[in-house]
């Protein structure tokens, strides 16, 4: 059976381990998976679209049937333009269901031939969201295990531009509050 191209649309601000888990699962099911970053969101993002594009490209370079792209306007129009047969979305908990159902039905109304397929990420990521990751990181908390190490590094650089990698290794640098405390001492 030809499962064709699927689109996995989202904000990915930033990409989390939950997103990556879903991308890996989706890449096993579909012939091609296009991860599509929304460009014209009304939200003010933490990471620019080029930054998110670069992160997702790097994180998925081992998946040969995964392509990263951006889109603006209606998702169904973009899906049509790349001949996608399905939209992939993740559902973590019941709380996601209402929003996802609304969106899937609206997309079906807009384009009846495009099917939405829901997949569940690994249960260990069921509480992980980009919004909470941003919140924890901004407050100087640990995000290890919630996002790939590469994203963790980008979050640190975003929040504290003084943070630098040493010898391209992710080094343990005290989080903001600990550093401030040290500076005061
Ligand atoms: O990661 P997110 O923010 O939950 O993703 C939401 C996204 C980008 C999939 C959704 O907002 C979207 O598809 N926006 C494009 C505009 C559109 O087509 N709107 C109608 C769908 S209900």
Backbone and ligand atoms as CSV (ligand in chain L), in Angstrom:
chain,resi,resn,atom,element,x,y,z
A,1,UNK,N,N,0.844,-1.200,0.000
A,1,UNK,CA,C,0.000,0.000,0.000
A,1,UNK,C,C,0.884,1.256,0.000
A,2,UNK,N,N,0.542,2.202,-0.879
A,2,UNK,CA,C,1.309,3.437,-0.939
A,2,UNK,C,C,0.750,4.429,0.086
A,3,UNK,N,N,1.583,4.731,1.057
A,3,UNK,CA,C,1.086,5.614,2.115
A,3,UNK,C,C,1.435,7.069,1.823
A,4,UNK,N,N,2.189,7.305,0.763
A,4,UNK,CA,C,2.410,8.659,0.269
A,4,UNK,C,C,3.069,9.614,1.246
A,5,UNK,N,N,2.820,10.885,0.957
A,5,UNK,CA,C,3.420,11.960,1.757
A,5,UNK,C,C,2.457,12.399,2.847
A,6,UNK,N,N,3.012,12.610,4.037
A,6,UNK,CA,C,2.216,13.185,5.129
A,6,UNK,C,C,2.876,14.467,5.568
A,7,UNK,N,N,2.068,15.355,6.118
A,7,UNK,CA,C,2.593,16.620,6.622
A,7,UNK,C,C,2.417,16.634,8.139
A,8,UNK,N,N,3.459,17.050,8.824
A,8,UNK,CA,C,3.386,17.210,10.283
A,8,UNK,C,C,3.564,18.711,10.562
A,9,UNK,N,N,2.446,19.442,10.641
A,9,UNK,CA,C,2.546,20.894,10.804
A,9,UNK,C,C,2.619,21.293,12.270
A,10,UNK,N,N,3.230,22.425,12.536
A,10,UNK,CA,C,3.271,22.888,13.924
A,10,UNK,C,C,4.107,24.134,14.074
A,11,UNK,N,N,4.233,24.559,15.334
A,11,UNK,CA,C,5.034,25.751,15.635
A,11,UNK,C,C,6.480,25.367,15.963
A,12,UNK,N,N,6.648,24.263,16.669
A,12,UNK,CA,C,7.980,23.733,17.017
A,12,UNK,C,C,8.879,24.813,17.635
A,13,UNK,N,N,8.353,25.492,18.626
A,13,UNK,CA,C,9.076,26.635,19.231
A,13,UNK,C,C,9.364,26.382,20.709
A,14,UNK,N,N,10.331,25.559,21.048
A,14,UNK,CA,C,11.267,24.847,20.195
A,14,UNK,C,C,10.798,23.406,19.979
A,15,UNK,N,N,11.499,22.663,19.087
A,15,UNK,CA,C,11.197,21.238,18.951
A,15,UNK,C,C,11.513,20.525,20.267
A,16,UNK,N,N,10.644,19.610,20.673
A,16,UNK,CA,C,10.857,18.860,21.925
A,16,UNK,C,C,11.134,17.390,21.601
A,17,UNK,N,N,11.446,16.640,22.639
A,17,UNK,CA,C,11.619,15.198,22.443
A,17,UNK,C,C,10.304,14.548,22.024
A,18,UNK,N,N,9.186,15.136,22.446
A,18,UNK,CA,C,7.877,14.618,22.033
A,18,UNK,C,C,7.691,14.766,20.520
A,19,UNK,N,N,8.081,15.945,19.982
A,19,UNK,CA,C,8.003,16.152,18.529
A,19,UNK,C,C,8.888,15.127,17.803
A,20,UNK,N,N,10.108,14.980,18.323
A,20,UNK,CA,C,11.054,14.066,17.672
A,20,UNK,C,C,10.541,12.632,17.674
A,21,UNK,N,N,9.955,12.244,18.802
A,21,UNK,CA,C,9.385,10.909,18.938
A,21,UNK,C,C,8.302,10.702,17.867
A,22,UNK,N,N,7.470,11.715,17.693
A,22,UNK,CA,C,6.380,11.605,16.718
A,22,UNK,C,C,6.920,11.581,15.283
A,23,UNK,N,N,7.954,12.388,15.034
A,23,UNK,CA,C,8.552,12.417,13.692
A,23,UNK,C,C,9.114,11.035,13.357
A,24,UNK,N,N,9.793,10.433,14.348
A,24,UNK,CA,C,10.372,9.104,14.104
A,24,UNK,C,C,9.284,8.070,13.838
A,25,UNK,N,N,8.219,8.118,14.643
A,25,UNK,CA,C,7.106,7.183,14.417
A,25,UNK,C,C,6.472,7.413,13.046
A,26,UNK,N,N,6.240,8.686,12.712
A,26,UNK,CA,C,5.602,9.018,11.432
A,26,UNK,C,C,6.465,8.599,10.250
A,27,UNK,N,N,7.781,8.750,10.401
A,27,UNK,CA,C,8.674,8.427,9.280
A,27,UNK,C,C,8.665,6.935,8.970
A,28,UNK,N,N,8.252,6.121,9.965
A,28,UNK,CA,C,8.191,4.669,9.723
A,28,UNK,C,C,6.900,4.293,8.998
A,29,UNK,N,N,5.910,5.144,9.102
A,29,UNK,CA,C,4.596,4.806,8.540
A,29,UNK,C,C,4.398,5.359,7.135
A,30,UNK,N,N,4.880,6.587,6.921
A,30,UNK,CA,C,4.638,7.235,5.627
A,30,UNK,C,C,5.873,7.136,4.729
A,31,UNK,N,N,5.636,7.213,3.423
A,31,UNK,CA,C,6.771,7.177,2.491
A,31,UNK,C,C,7.641,8.408,2.689
A,32,UNK,N,N,6.964,9.552,2.864
A,32,UNK,CA,C,7.696,10.802,3.104
A,32,UNK,C,C,6.943,11.597,4.156
A,33,UNK,N,N,7.694,12.190,5.060
A,33,UNK,CA,C,7.068,13.029,6.094
A,33,UNK,C,C,7.659,14.437,5.979
A,34,UNK,N,N,6.776,15.404,5.759
A,34,UNK,CA,C,7.226,16.796,5.662
A,34,UNK,C,C,6.846,17.509,6.953
A,35,UNK,N,N,7.858,17.885,7.709
A,35,UNK,CA,C,7.629,18.631,8.946
A,35,UNK,C,C,7.533,20.097,8.543
A,36,UNK,N,N,6.369,20.717,8.764
A,36,UNK,CA,C,6.120,22.052,8.219
A,36,UNK,C,C,5.915,23.060,9.347
A,37,UNK,N,N,6.808,24.041,9.381
A,37,UNK,CA,C,6.761,25.065,10.438
A,37,UNK,C,C,5.880,26.215,9.958
A,38,UNK,N,N,4.911,26.579,10.795
A,38,UNK,CA,C,4.030,27.703,10.437
A,38,UNK,C,C,4.824,29.013,10.514
A,39,UNK,N,N,4.743,29.804,9.417
A,39,UNK,CA,C,5.534,31.041,9.345
A,39,UNK,C,C,4.813,32.269,9.870
A,40,UNK,N,N,3.496,32.312,9.712
A,40,UNK,CA,C,2.816,33.580,10.014
A,40,UNK,C,C,1.966,33.511,11.276
A,41,UNK,N,N,2.496,32.838,12.297
A,41,UNK,CA,C,1.738,32.711,13.535
A,41,UNK,C,C,1.573,34.092,14.178
A,42,UNK,N,N,0.446,34.264,14.879
A,42,UNK,CA,C,0.245,35.544,15.568
A,42,UNK,C,C,1.099,35.627,16.829
A,43,UNK,N,N,1.544,34.447,17.290
A,43,UNK,CA,C,2.335,34.436,18.523
A,43,UNK,C,C,3.724,35.029,18.258
A,44,UNK,N,N,4.297,35.649,19.306
A,44,UNK,CA,C,5.687,36.107,19.183
A,44,UNK,C,C,6.556,34.915,19.593
A,45,UNK,N,N,7.324,34.366,18.651
A,45,UNK,CA,C,8.057,33.143,18.981
A,45,UNK,C,C,9.331,33.405,19.773
A,46,UNK,N,N,9.814,32.378,20.435
A,46,UNK,CA,C,11.107,32.484,21.113
A,46,UNK,C,C,12.218,32.322,20.066
A,47,UNK,N,N,12.037,31.352,19.171
A,47,UNK,CA,C,13.016,31.100,18.109
A,47,UNK,C,C,12.428,31.542,16.773
A,48,UNK,N,N,13.257,32.188,15.955
A,48,UNK,CA,C,12.795,32.620,14.635
A,48,UNK,C,C,12.538,31.383,13.772
A,49,UNK,N,N,11.849,31.592,12.667
A,49,UNK,CA,C,11.582,30.461,11.766
A,49,UNK,C,C,12.896,29.858,11.249
A,50,UNK,N,N,13.870,30.688,10.795
A,50,UNK,CA,C,15.139,30.082,10.342
A,50,UNK,C,C,15.834,29.280,11.450
A,51,UNK,N,N,15.724,29.733,12.698
A,51,UNK,CA,C,16.345,28.985,13.808
A,51,UNK,C,C,15.654,27.626,13.998
A,52,UNK,N,N,14.315,27.640,13.926
A,52,UNK,CA,C,13.582,26.383,14.105
A,52,UNK,C,C,13.830,25.431,12.926
A,53,UNK,N,N,13.919,26.021,11.745
A,53,UNK,CA,C,14.208,25.228,10.537
A,53,UNK,C,C,15.559,24.532,10.689
A,54,UNK,N,N,16.534,25.295,11.136
A,54,UNK,CA,C,17.893,24.760,11.283
A,54,UNK,C,C,17.918,23.664,12.346
A,55,UNK,N,N,17.229,23.897,13.473
A,55,UNK,CA,C,17.216,22.891,14.547
A,55,UNK,C,C,16.576,21.593,14.057
A,56,UNK,N,N,15.421,21.720,13.399
A,56,UNK,CA,C,14.712,20.508,12.958
A,56,UNK,C,C,15.502,19.756,11.889
A,57,UNK,N,N,16.171,20.513,11.013
A,57,UNK,CA,C,16.986,19.849,9.978
A,57,UNK,C,C,18.077,19.023,10.634
A,58,UNK,N,N,18.739,19.639,11.604
A,58,UNK,CA,C,19.847,18.971,12.296
A,58,UNK,C,C,19.333,17.729,13.047
A,59,UNK,N,N,18.184,17.882,13.703
A,59,UNK,CA,C,17.669,16.795,14.541
A,59,UNK,C,C,17.129,15.618,13.738
A,60,UNK,N,N,16.821,15.859,12.468
A,60,UNK,CA,C,16.216,14.778,11.678
A,60,UNK,C,C,17.131,14.320,10.538
A,61,UNK,N,N,18.401,14.727,10.584
A,61,UNK,CA,C,19.258,14.412,9.436
A,61,UNK,C,C,19.468,12.904,9.257
A,62,UNK,N,N,19.202,12.126,10.316
A,62,UNK,CA,C,19.352,10.669,10.205
A,62,UNK,C,C,18.105,10.009,9.596
A,63,UNK,N,N,17.046,10.770,9.406
A,63,UNK,CA,C,15.789,10.207,8.875
A,63,UNK,C,C,15.656,10.595,7.407
A,64,UNK,N,N,15.908,9.645,6.516
A,64,UNK,CA,C,16.081,10.008,5.111
A,64,UNK,C,C,14.782,10.330,4.377
A,65,UNK,N,N,13.660,9.960,4.957
A,65,UNK,CA,C,12.390,10.300,4.282
A,65,UNK,C,C,11.679,11.467,4.985
A,66,UNK,N,N,12.449,12.222,5.797
A,66,UNK,CA,C,11.873,13.384,6.485
A,66,UNK,C,C,12.454,14.658,5.886
A,67,UNK,N,N,11.564,15.582,5.573
A,67,UNK,CA,C,11.975,16.861,4.992
A,67,UNK,C,C,11.390,17.962,5.860
A,68,UNK,N,N,12.163,19.044,6.038
A,68,UNK,CA,C,11.674,20.161,6.858
A,68,UNK,C,C,11.373,21.331,5.927
A,69,UNK,N,N,10.228,21.959,6.152
A,69,UNK,CA,C,9.848,23.090,5.305
A,69,UNK,C,C,9.068,24.089,6.158
A,70,UNK,N,N,8.725,25.222,5.573
A,70,UNK,CA,C,7.888,26.203,6.273
A,70,UNK,C,C,6.680,26.486,5.395
A,71,UNK,N,N,5.632,26.988,6.018
A,71,UNK,CA,C,4.462,27.362,5.218
A,71,UNK,C,C,3.768,28.539,5.873
A,72,UNK,N,N,2.958,29.237,5.085
A,72,UNK,CA,C,2.099,30.266,5.688
A,72,UNK,C,C,0.715,30.159,5.069
A,73,UNK,N,N,-0.245,30.745,5.738
A,73,UNK,CA,C,-1.620,30.634,5.249
A,73,UNK,C,C,-2.227,29.316,5.686
A,74,UNK,N,N,-3.174,28.835,4.893
A,74,UNK,CA,C,-3.891,27.624,5.283
A,74,UNK,C,C,-3.018,26.379,5.132
A,75,UNK,N,N,-3.034,25.567,6.164
A,75,UNK,CA,C,-2.248,24.331,6.136
A,75,UNK,C,C,-2.721,23.417,5.008
A,76,UNK,N,N,-4.055,23.355,4.792
A,76,UNK,CA,C,-4.567,22.443,3.760
A,76,UNK,C,C,-4.076,22.847,2.360
A,77,UNK,N,N,-3.897,24.155,2.163
A,77,UNK,CA,C,-3.400,24.620,0.855
A,77,UNK,C,C,-1.957,24.169,0.649
A,78,UNK,N,N,-1.184,24.310,1.723
A,78,UNK,CA,C,0.217,23.870,1.629
A,78,UNK,C,C,0.271,22.351,1.412
A,79,UNK,N,N,-0.577,21.620,2.165
A,79,UNK,CA,C,-0.605,20.149,2.039
A,79,UNK,C,C,-0.917,19.759,0.593
A,80,UNK,N,N,-1.874,20.467,0.003
A,80,UNK,CA,C,-2.249,20.171,-1.401
A,80,UNK,C,C,-1.066,20.429,-2.330
A,81,UNK,N,N,-0.353,21.542,-2.046
A,81,UNK,CA,C,0.757,21.928,-2.934
A,81,UNK,C,C,1.891,20.907,-2.939
A,82,UNK,N,N,1.990,20.101,-1.873
A,82,UNK,CA,C,3.053,19.082,-1.853
A,82,UNK,C,C,2.466,17.667,-2.025
A,83,UNK,N,N,1.197,17.604,-2.406
A,83,UNK,CA,C,0.516,16.319,-2.634
A,83,UNK,C,C,0.475,15.431,-1.398
A,84,UNK,N,N,0.326,16.065,-0.232
A,84,UNK,CA,C,0.241,15.252,0.996
A,84,UNK,C,C,-1.149,14.627,1.091
A,85,UNK,N,N,-1.184,13.367,1.522
A,85,UNK,CA,C,-2.469,12.671,1.664
A,85,UNK,C,C,-2.983,12.761,3.096
A,86,UNK,N,N,-2.058,12.974,4.044
A,86,UNK,CA,C,-2.419,12.943,5.462
A,86,UNK,C,C,-1.765,14.074,6.227
A,87,UNK,N,N,-2.422,14.448,7.314
A,87,UNK,CA,C,-1.837,15.372,8.278
A,87,UNK,C,C,-1.560,14.549,9.524
A,88,UNK,N,N,-0.361,14.649,10.013
A,88,UNK,CA,C,-0.013,13.928,11.247
A,88,UNK,C,C,-0.039,14.906,12.407
A,89,UNK,N,N,-0.714,14.519,13.476
A,89,UNK,CA,C,-0.711,15.339,14.694
A,89,UNK,C,C,-0.547,14.411,15.889
A,90,UNK,N,N,0.070,14.941,16.930
A,90,UNK,CA,C,0.270,14.151,18.151
A,90,UNK,C,C,-0.803,14.476,19.173
A,91,UNK,N,N,-1.237,13.435,19.885
A,91,UNK,CA,C,-2.156,13.661,21.008
A,91,UNK,C,C,-1.477,13.098,22.242
A,92,UNK,N,N,-1.259,13.980,23.229
A,92,UNK,CA,C,-0.572,13.534,24.444
A,92,UNK,C,C,-1.559,13.100,25.510
A,93,UNK,N,N,-2.596,13.884,25.668
A,93,UNK,CA,C,-3.551,13.605,26.746
A,93,UNK,C,C,-4.923,14.040,26.282
A,94,UNK,N,N,-5.929,13.709,27.091
A,94,UNK,CA,C,-7.311,14.076,26.750
A,94,UNK,C,C,-7.417,15.583,26.498
A,95,UNK,N,N,-6.625,16.356,27.246
A,95,UNK,CA,C,-6.692,17.816,27.121
A,95,UNK,C,C,-6.351,18.291,25.700
A,96,UNK,N,N,-5.561,17.527,24.972
A,96,UNK,CA,C,-5.236,17.900,23.584
A,96,UNK,C,C,-6.403,17.628,22.645
A,97,UNK,N,N,-7.262,16.702,23.058
A,97,UNK,CA,C,-8.224,16.130,22.125
A,97,UNK,C,C,-9.185,17.164,21.541
A,98,UNK,N,N,-9.698,18.036,22.413
A,98,UNK,CA,C,-10.736,18.966,21.961
A,98,UNK,C,C,-10.207,19.890,20.851
A,99,UNK,N,N,-9.037,20.470,21.105
A,99,UNK,CA,C,-8.408,21.375,20.145
A,99,UNK,C,C,-8.072,20.627,18.847
A,100,UNK,N,N,-7.527,19.435,19.010
A,100,UNK,CA,C,-7.123,18.669,17.832
A,100,UNK,C,C,-8.327,18.235,17.014
A,101,UNK,N,N,-9.410,17.855,17.703
A,101,UNK,CA,C,-10.632,17.440,17.003
A,101,UNK,C,C,-11.196,18.614,16.198
A,102,UNK,N,N,-11.239,19.779,16.854
A,102,UNK,CA,C,-11.746,20.986,16.189
A,102,UNK,C,C,-10.933,21.289,14.932
A,103,UNK,N,N,-9.609,21.215,15.105
A,103,UNK,CA,C,-8.726,21.541,13.991
A,103,UNK,C,C,-8.879,20.511,12.863
A,104,UNK,N,N,-8.947,19.235,13.232
A,104,UNK,CA,C,-9.073,18.175,12.221
A,104,UNK,C,C,-10.386,18.331,11.448
A,105,UNK,N,N,-11.467,18.657,12.162
A,105,UNK,CA,C,-12.759,18.780,11.482
A,105,UNK,C,C,-12.809,20.029,10.606
A,106,UNK,N,N,-12.176,21.099,11.077
A,106,UNK,CA,C,-12.106,22.315,10.254
A,106,UNK,C,C,-11.292,22.042,8.992
A,107,UNK,N,N,-10.177,21.344,9.163
A,107,UNK,CA,C,-9.351,21.021,7.994
A,107,UNK,C,C,-10.110,20.106,7.030
A,108,UNK,N,N,-10.911,19.193,7.584
A,108,UNK,CA,C,-11.710,18.308,6.719
A,108,UNK,C,C,-12.756,19.105,5.940
A,109,UNK,N,N,-13.317,20.105,6.626
A,109,UNK,CA,C,-14.303,20.971,5.956
A,109,UNK,C,C,-13.631,21.726,4.804
A,110,UNK,N,N,-12.392,22.191,5.077
A,110,UNK,CA,C,-11.667,22.956,4.061
A,110,UNK,C,C,-11.188,22.063,2.908
A,111,UNK,N,N,-10.789,20.832,3.257
A,111,UNK,CA,C,-10.246,19.923,2.235
A,111,UNK,C,C,-10.625,18.474,2.596
A,112,UNK,N,N,-11.788,18.025,2.107
A,112,UNK,CA,C,-12.309,16.704,2.519
A,112,UNK,C,C,-11.395,15.529,2.173
A,113,UNK,N,N,-10.483,15.702,1.213
A,113,UNK,CA,C,-9.657,14.547,0.829
A,113,UNK,C,C,-8.434,14.367,1.732
A,114,UNK,N,N,-8.164,15.345,2.575
A,114,UNK,CA,C,-6.975,15.266,3.436
A,114,UNK,C,C,-7.361,14.637,4.781
A,115,UNK,N,N,-6.747,13.515,5.101
A,115,UNK,CA,C,-7.069,12.824,6.351
A,115,UNK,C,C,-6.121,13.262,7.470
A,116,UNK,N,N,-6.643,13.397,8.676
A,116,UNK,CA,C,-5.770,13.650,9.828
A,116,UNK,C,C,-5.529,12.336,10.552
A,117,UNK,N,N,-4.267,12.071,10.827
A,117,UNK,CA,C,-3.888,10.849,11.549
A,117,UNK,C,C,-3.283,11.274,12.881
A,118,UNK,N,N,-3.813,10.738,13.968
A,118,UNK,CA,C,-3.275,11.065,15.292
A,118,UNK,C,C,-2.364,9.946,15.772
A,119,UNK,N,N,-1.256,10.349,16.353
A,119,UNK,CA,C,-0.369,9.348,16.962
A,119,UNK,C,C,-0.021,9.825,18.367
A,120,UNK,N,N,0.275,8.861,19.229
A,120,UNK,CA,C,0.654,9.216,20.597
A,120,UNK,C,C,2.165,9.140,20.738
A,121,UNK,N,N,2.780,10.172,21.304
A,121,UNK,CA,C,4.214,10.059,21.581
A,121,UNK,C,C,4.424,9.087,22.746
A,122,UNK,N,N,5.651,8.675,22.987
A,122,UNK,CA,C,5.957,7.809,24.128
A,122,UNK,C,C,5.407,8.450,25.401
A,123,UNK,N,N,4.888,7.626,26.304
A,123,UNK,CA,C,4.217,8.190,27.493
A,123,UNK,C,C,5.156,9.053,28.338
A,124,UNK,N,N,6.470,8.789,28.250
A,124,UNK,CA,C,7.400,9.609,29.045
A,124,UNK,C,C,7.432,11.075,28.579
A,125,UNK,N,N,6.877,11.330,27.390
A,125,UNK,CA,C,6.824,12.711,26.899
A,125,UNK,C,C,5.413,13.294,26.967
A,126,UNK,N,N,4.515,12.605,27.656
A,126,UNK,CA,C,3.102,13.003,27.584
A,126,UNK,C,C,2.836,14.352,28.246
A,127,UNK,N,N,3.758,14.838,29.053
A,127,UNK,CA,C,3.544,16.138,29.712
A,127,UNK,C,C,4.434,17.232,29.097
A,128,UNK,N,N,5.193,16.870,28.083
A,128,UNK,CA,C,6.163,17.823,27.514
A,128,UNK,C,C,5.507,18.671,26.425
A,129,UNK,N,N,5.593,19.976,26.580
A,129,UNK,CA,C,5.113,20.870,25.522
A,129,UNK,C,C,6.148,21.973,25.318
A,130,UNK,N,N,6.144,22.564,24.123
A,130,UNK,CA,C,7.086,23.657,23.846
A,130,UNK,C,C,6.858,24.806,24.823
A,131,UNK,N,N,5.580,25.068,25.121
A,131,UNK,CA,C,5.265,26.203,26.007
A,131,UNK,C,C,5.883,26.001,27.385
A,132,UNK,N,N,5.739,24.792,27.937
A,132,UNK,CA,C,6.298,24.547,29.269
A,132,UNK,C,C,7.825,24.534,29.243
A,133,UNK,N,N,8.375,24.019,28.152
A,133,UNK,CA,C,9.839,24.019,28.016
A,133,UNK,C,C,10.352,25.462,28.022
A,134,UNK,N,N,9.677,26.339,27.287
A,134,UNK,CA,C,10.097,27.759,27.248
A,134,UNK,C,C,10.002,28.374,28.643
A,135,UNK,N,N,8.895,28.045,29.314
A,135,UNK,CA,C,8.659,28.622,30.641
A,135,UNK,C,C,9.746,28.175,31.629
A,136,UNK,N,N,10.026,26.875,31.642
A,136,UNK,CA,C,11.033,26.341,32.568
A,136,UNK,C,C,12.407,26.936,32.236
A,137,UNK,N,N,12.736,26.948,30.936
A,137,UNK,CA,C,14.060,27.446,30.526
A,137,UNK,C,C,14.218,28.921,30.870
A,138,UNK,N,N,13.169,29.716,30.630
A,138,UNK,CA,C,13.245,31.158,30.915
A,138,UNK,C,C,13.458,31.417,32.397
A,139,UNK,N,N,12.885,30.524,33.233
A,139,UNK,CA,C,13.021,30.692,34.681
A,139,UNK,C,C,14.319,30.077,35.191
A,140,UNK,N,N,15.144,29.587,34.287
A,140,UNK,CA,C,16.446,29.049,34.684
A,140,UNK,C,C,16.398,27.609,35.160
A,141,UNK,N,N,15.297,26.919,34.888
A,141,UNK,CA,C,15.176,25.514,35.325
A,141,UNK,C,C,15.773,24.547,34.315
A,142,UNK,N,N,15.920,23.274,34.718
A,142,UNK,CA,C,16.529,22.275,33.826
A,142,UNK,C,C,15.539,21.732,32.800
A,143,UNK,N,N,15.977,21.611,31.568
A,143,UNK,CA,C,15.109,21.041,30.534
A,143,UNK,C,C,15.716,19.761,29.961
A,144,UNK,N,N,16.735,19.267,30.634
A,144,UNK,CA,C,17.389,18.040,30.158
A,144,UNK,C,C,16.384,16.899,30.112
A,145,UNK,N,N,16.396,16.164,29.009
A,145,UNK,CA,C,15.476,15.030,28.857
A,145,UNK,C,C,14.148,15.431,28.222
A,146,UNK,N,N,13.851,16.731,28.221
A,146,UNK,CA,C,12.585,17.181,27.619
A,146,UNK,C,C,12.788,17.577,26.163
A,147,UNK,N,N,14.004,18.040,25.873
A,147,UNK,CA,C,14.351,18.449,24.506
A,147,UNK,C,C,15.682,17.787,24.145
A,148,UNK,N,N,15.960,17.627,22.845
A,148,UNK,CA,C,17.275,17.104,22.464
A,148,UNK,C,C,18.381,18.019,23.001
A,149,UNK,N,N,19.572,17.444,23.217
A,149,UNK,CA,C,20.679,18.241,23.779
A,149,UNK,C,C,20.978,19.473,22.926
A,150,UNK,N,N,20.827,19.314,21.611
A,150,UNK,CA,C,21.100,20.439,20.711
A,150,UNK,C,C,20.151,21.610,20.997
A,151,UNK,N,N,18.891,21.283,21.271
A,151,UNK,CA,C,17.901,22.320,21.570
A,151,UNK,C,C,18.169,22.913,22.952
A,152,UNK,N,N,18.598,22.057,23.861
A,152,UNK,CA,C,18.941,22.532,25.219
A,152,UNK,C,C,20.038,23.604,25.125
A,153,UNK,N,N,21.009,23.306,24.291
A,153,UNK,CA,C,22.111,24.246,24.081
A,153,UNK,C,C,21.606,25.552,23.461
A,154,UNK,N,N,20.705,25.445,22.480
A,154,UNK,CA,C,20.149,26.642,21.829
A,154,UNK,C,C,19.311,27.460,22.811
A,155,UNK,N,N,18.610,26.773,23.716
A,155,UNK,CA,C,17.808,27.470,24.729
A,155,UNK,C,C,18.719,28.258,25.658
A,156,UNK,N,N,19.804,27.630,26.067
A,156,UNK,CA,C,20.754,28.313,26.959
A,156,UNK,C,C,21.332,29.540,26.282
A,157,UNK,N,N,21.695,29.376,24.988
A,157,UNK,CA,C,22.273,30.507,24.253
A,157,UNK,C,C,21.259,31.638,24.099
A,158,UNK,N,N,19.987,31.250,23.889
A,158,UNK,CA,C,18.927,32.243,23.699
A,158,UNK,C,C,18.687,33.027,24.988
A,159,UNK,N,N,18.672,32.297,26.098
A,159,UNK,CA,C,18.337,32.921,27.375
A,159,UNK,C,C,19.530,33.671,27.954
A,160,UNK,N,N,20.700,33.106,27.759
A,160,UNK,CA,C,21.909,33.746,28.277
A,160,UNK,C,C,22.959,33.766,27.163
A,161,UNK,N,N,23.001,34.866,26.373
A,161,UNK,CA,C,23.913,34.888,25.229
A,161,UNK,C,C,25.380,34.711,25.622
A,162,UNK,N,N,25.693,34.871,26.913
A,162,UNK,CA,C,27.082,34.696,27.345
A,162,UNK,C,C,27.467,33.220,27.346
A,163,UNK,N,N,26.434,32.351,27.306
A,163,UNK,CA,C,26.715,30.921,27.328
A,163,UNK,C,C,27.366,30.503,26.018
A,164,UNK,N,N,28.465,29.825,26.112
A,164,UNK,CA,C,29.144,29.384,24.895
A,164,UNK,C,C,29.539,27.921,25.042
A,165,UNK,N,N,29.590,27.257,23.914
A,165,UNK,CA,C,30.054,25.874,23.928
A,165,UNK,C,C,31.565,25.845,24.005
A,166,UNK,N,N,32.086,24.881,24.737
A,166,UNK,CA,C,33.538,24.722,24.760
A,166,UNK,C,C,33.887,23.461,23.995
A,167,UNK,N,N,34.741,23.581,22.994
A,167,UNK,CA,C,35.164,22.447,22.174
A,167,UNK,C,C,33.986,21.666,21.611
A,168,UNK,N,N,32.936,22.383,21.233
A,168,UNK,CA,C,31.737,21.766,20.664
A,168,UNK,C,C,31.108,20.700,21.555
A,169,UNK,N,N,31.397,20.699,22.803
A,169,UNK,CA,C,30.770,19.752,23.734
A,169,UNK,C,C,29.766,20.527,24.563
A,170,UNK,N,N,28.676,19.865,24.887
A,170,UNK,CA,C,27.720,20.503,25.780
A,170,UNK,C,C,28.300,20.420,27.184
A,171,UNK,N,N,28.594,21.570,27.769
A,171,UNK,CA,C,29.218,21.553,29.087
A,171,UNK,C,C,28.203,21.963,30.130
A,172,UNK,N,N,28.347,21.422,31.284
A,172,UNK,CA,C,27.454,21.767,32.380
A,172,UNK,C,C,27.789,23.171,32.847
A,173,UNK,N,N,26.926,24.094,32.577
A,173,UNK,CA,C,27.127,25.467,33.050
A,173,UNK,C,C,26.041,25.731,34.065
A,174,UNK,N,N,26.371,26.286,35.206
A,174,UNK,CA,C,25.332,26.539,36.195
A,174,UNK,C,C,24.225,27.393,35.585
A,175,UNK,N,N,23.015,27.099,35.955
A,175,UNK,CA,C,21.894,27.871,35.427
A,175,UNK,C,C,21.943,29.278,35.998
A,176,UNK,N,N,21.153,30.161,35.391
A,176,UNK,CA,C,21.241,31.588,35.688
A,176,UNK,C,C,21.287,31.937,37.171
A,177,UNK,N,N,20.319,31.360,37.922
A,177,UNK,CA,C,20.218,31.778,39.313
A,177,UNK,C,C,21.449,31.371,40.108
A,178,UNK,N,N,21.926,30.134,39.812
A,178,UNK,CA,C,23.113,29.663,40.527
A,178,UNK,C,C,24.305,30.568,40.229
A,179,UNK,N,N,24.387,30.990,38.932
A,179,UNK,CA,C,25.521,31.840,38.561
A,179,UNK,C,C,25.447,33.183,39.268
A,180,UNK,N,N,24.211,33.743,39.332
A,180,UNK,CA,C,24.048,35.037,39.989
A,180,UNK,C,C,24.475,34.929,41.431
A,181,UNK,N,N,24.026,33.799,42.083
A,181,UNK,CA,C,24.337,33.607,43.501
A,181,UNK,C,C,25.861,33.593,43.679
A,182,UNK,N,N,26.527,32.878,42.746
A,182,UNK,CA,C,27.985,32.780,42.822
A,182,UNK,C,C,28.620,34.159,42.680
A,183,UNK,N,N,28.101,34.945,41.703
A,183,UNK,CA,C,28.666,36.274,41.469
A,183,UNK,C,C,28.534,37.181,42.667
A,184,UNK,N,N,27.400,36.970,43.391
A,184,UNK,CA,C,27.178,37.835,44.569
A,184,UNK,C,C,28.133,37.468,45.699
A,185,UNK,N,N,28.484,36.174,45.745
A,185,UNK,CA,C,29.286,35.699,46.883
A,185,UNK,C,C,30.692,36.288,46.835
L,1,LIG,O1,O,2.206,23.379,17.144
L,1,LIG,P1,P,0.870,24.058,17.063
L,1,LIG,O2,O,1.012,25.521,17.400
L,1,LIG,O3,O,-0.189,23.372,17.875
L,1,LIG,O4,O,0.403,23.968,15.505
L,1,LIG,C1,C,-0.789,24.540,15.075
L,1,LIG,C2,C,-0.847,24.550,13.541
L,1,LIG,C3,C,0.347,25.272,12.962
L,1,LIG,C4,C,-0.864,23.133,13.027
L,1,LIG,C5,C,-2.177,25.256,13.121
L,1,LIG,O5,O,-2.293,26.477,13.780
L,1,LIG,C6,C,-2.271,25.507,11.620
L,1,LIG,O6,O,-2.377,24.589,10.838
L,1,LIG,N1,N,-2.211,26.780,11.229
L,1,LIG,C7,C,-2.247,27.196,9.841
L,1,LIG,C8,C,-3.498,27.998,9.532
L,1,LIG,C9,C,-4.655,27.062,9.252
L,1,LIG,O7,O,-4.647,26.266,8.337
L,1,LIG,N2,N,-5.710,27.190,10.076
L,1,LIG,C10,C,-6.903,26.364,9.986
L,1,LIG,C11,C,-6.711,25.047,10.704
L,1,LIG,S1,S,-7.897,24.831,11.900
